[in-house]
C-alpha cells in the first residue's frame, strides 16, 4: 500500500513541543506524529466501544482513563 501525504498546519508552540520530544527520542517529528495517530485511533475506538478502556501504567501505578464523548 502506498503512503499518503497530508499537510498539517500546527501552532508554533505545539510544533516546538513535538520537536523537543522527537529530539529526545532521536526520531523525526513525522515518526512521532505517526505514533500519536495510531494511539489516537486506539483511544477513539475505546471511546465508541463500552467494552474497551485505555489504561496507563506509570512506575507500578495504574490510572484508568474513562472516556466520555
Secondary structure, 3 states (H helix, E strand, C coil): CCCCCCCCCCCHHHHHHHHHHHHHHCCCHHHHHHHHHHHHHHHHHHHHCCCCCEEEEECCEEEEECCCC
